[in-house]
Structures are given as structure tokens and as C-alpha cells.
Amino acid sequence: MEFEQVQEYCKEAQQIAERSGTHAGLSFLIGEKFGINFGLLRKAKRKLQFLYPGDDMSVDPPLNQGGRALKMSYAMTVQEHYSGPLEQVKHLESLLADFAKAILNTFSQDEIKSYLESSPNLGTDYEPQEPTGVESDTTFSADDLLMEAEEILAFEDIKKLLLQEKSN
């Protein structure tokens, strides 16, 4: 997706807002279109999570213990297998930053804040599984709980991006 598509989404969201209300327009724009692209970014980042050691890794990672051959092999592996996902992450981060600015130019900060505080559903590929003989609505599988936690974290990241963007 390119920025021209984002601009089209913003126009369509404005039309939806005029017909069905601001919440409906923002549900389309943030809940569906922005949420899906944000999910793609998170998936692309997960592919790279083991590529670069984080702060919680050991002080002396194995790469530091290896010689020149190991480091060259690592660099070639990164180039061969991870250059595509790295480029995808860079593209999606840039696109989402522009997307956030476009949303803020289309709707007011108060409208966005009100929408985000209403705990909307994001456009994710998560579909609840049919109950298997258990009649209780409060029974969650471990996968359900993990998906719920993932969606909450993603939603908080989206809030930070959209509600702090104006001050930048």
C-alpha cells in the first residue's frame, strides 16, 4: 500500500462519518485500515525478533565469541534471509507514521481520543474458535488469552502513536 491509498481511505472515512457518524468513520479508518497495517508491522517485526539481540540477552552473545568467519557468515545470512523483512518493516513504519498524520489531519484529536476510549475492535485476523462442548462464556483457552493480550498491547501502541502524534 502506498500513501495515495491512505489518502483515499481518509476521504472514504470522511464520507462514512458524514453518513453514519464519526465513530463509524473512525472504525473504518483506524479499526480496519490502520489496524490491519499495524498488525502487518507487528508480524514483520516478529520475524526479526531473533536477528538482533535485545537488552535482555546475555552480556556476551555468541556472535561476540566468534571470529571473523562467524561474523561474515552472520552478515551474509542476514543479507540473504532478512533483507526483505527489514525493508518491509522500514516501509510499514514510514507508512504508518504518514497514516497517523493523515488521520490527525482528517479527524480532530478529540474525535480520535473519544473513539479510542470506546475500546473499539481492531481489524485483526483473529477469529474466535467455536466452543467445544463447554457452555461457559468465561472459559478462555491459553491461545485466546494470548491473542487478547496481543490485541491490548497493539491497541495501546496505536493509542500512543495517534494521540501523541500531534505534539511532534
Secondary structure by P-SEA (a helix, b strand, c coil): ccaaaaaaaaaaaaaaaacccaaaaaaaacccaaaaaaaaaaaaaaaacccccccccccccccccccaaaaaaaaaaaaaccaaaaaaaaaaaaaaaaaaaaaaaaccaaaaaaaaaccccccccccccccccccccccccaaaaaaaaaaaaaaaaaaaaacccccc
